[in-house]
Amino acid sequence: MVPPDTRRAPRVVISRDVEVMIDGTPVTLINISVIGAQVTSSVSLRPNQRVRMSLEDTERPVRFNGVVAWASFEMPKEGPRYRAGINFYDAAPDMVERFIETITR
């Protein structure tokens, strides 16, 4: 039996390099939904850390607050990095959807 999908919103997997900003530092977007995202970062991200996120690929930047839901440390060939899930606090869903449309064209 397949467990039911527990996601609160559908996620879009990013198939190319897309950078977004967390606290002014560029991070790589792995997937995104209107309520959260997964990123990789060269700077430390810790669970429960509050962050300021900025999506810059749109006509006008979308800025909002979030919190790191989970984080892990990785050591790939390219060097150490953190992988983290970010829950969005006050992002406008329509603005995030516009950003998703822009980066998936």
C-alpha positions as CSV (number, residue, x, y, z in Angstrom):
1,M,0.0,0.0,0.0
2,V,1.3,3.4,-1.0
3,P,1.2,6.0,1.8
4,P,-0.9,9.1,1.0
5,D,1.1,12.2,-0.1
6,T,1.7,14.3,3.0
7,R,2.8,17.4,1.1
8,R,0.8,20.6,1.8
9,A,1.5,22.0,-1.7
10,P,2.9,20.5,-4.9
11,R,6.6,21.0,-5.4
12,V,8.4,21.9,-8.6
13,V,11.8,20.3,-9.1
14,I,14.3,22.7,-10.6
15,S,16.1,21.3,-13.6
16,R,18.7,24.0,-14.1
17,D,20.9,26.2,-11.8
18,V,18.6,28.8,-10.2
19,E,20.0,31.0,-7.4
20,V,17.9,32.7,-4.8
21,M,19.1,34.7,-1.8
22,I,18.9,33.8,1.8
23,D,20.0,36.6,4.2
24,G,21.8,38.2,1.3
25,T,23.8,35.1,0.4
26,P,23.2,33.2,-2.9
27,V,21.9,29.6,-2.5
28,T,20.9,27.1,-5.1
29,L,17.3,26.2,-5.5
30,I,16.5,22.5,-5.6
31,N,12.7,22.6,-5.5
32,I,10.0,25.0,-4.6
33,S,6.3,25.3,-3.8
34,V,4.1,28.2,-2.7
35,I,4.8,27.4,0.9
36,G,8.5,26.3,0.9
37,A,11.7,25.4,-0.8
38,Q,14.7,23.1,-0.6
39,V,18.1,24.7,-1.2
40,T,21.8,24.0,-1.0
41,S,24.1,26.6,0.5
42,S,27.8,27.0,1.2
43,V,27.0,28.8,4.5
44,S,25.5,27.1,7.5
45,L,21.8,26.8,7.8
46,R,20.3,25.4,11.1
47,P,16.9,24.1,12.0
48,N,14.6,26.9,13.4
49,Q,16.8,29.6,12.0
50,R,14.8,32.5,10.8
51,V,15.8,33.7,7.3
52,R,15.0,36.5,4.9
53,M,14.5,35.1,1.4
54,S,14.6,36.9,-2.0
55,L,13.5,35.5,-5.3
56,E,15.3,37.6,-7.9
57,D,14.4,36.0,-11.3
58,T,11.1,37.9,-11.6
59,E,10.3,41.3,-13.0
60,R,10.4,42.6,-9.5
61,P,12.1,40.8,-6.6
62,V,9.9,38.9,-4.2
63,R,11.1,39.2,-0.6
64,F,9.7,37.4,2.4
65,N,10.5,35.7,5.7
66,G,11.0,32.0,6.4
67,V,12.3,29.5,8.8
68,V,14.7,26.5,8.3
69,A,12.5,23.4,8.9
70,W,15.4,20.9,8.6
71,A,19.1,21.0,7.5
72,S,21.8,18.5,6.8
73,F,25.6,18.8,6.1
74,E,26.9,17.2,2.9
75,M,30.5,16.7,1.6
76,P,30.3,16.2,-2.2
77,K,33.4,16.4,-4.5
78,E,32.7,20.2,-5.1
79,G,33.1,20.9,-1.4
80,P,31.1,21.1,1.8
81,R,27.5,22.4,1.7
82,Y,24.3,22.5,3.6
83,R,21.0,21.2,2.3
84,A,17.9,22.7,3.9
85,G,14.1,22.9,3.8
86,I,12.7,26.4,4.2
87,N,9.1,27.1,5.2
88,F,7.8,30.4,4.0
89,Y,6.1,32.6,6.6
90,D,4.7,35.6,4.8
91,A,5.3,34.9,1.1
92,A,2.4,35.9,-1.2
93,P,1.5,32.7,-3.0
94,D,0.6,34.4,-6.3
95,M,4.1,36.1,-6.4
96,V,5.8,32.7,-5.7
97,E,3.7,31.1,-8.4
98,R,4.8,33.9,-10.9
99,F,8.4,33.2,-9.9
100,I,7.9,29.4,-10.5
101,E,6.4,30.1,-13.9
102,T,9.3,32.4,-14.8
103,I,12.0,29.8,-13.9
104,T,10.3,26.8,-15.5
105,R,9.7,28.3,-18.9
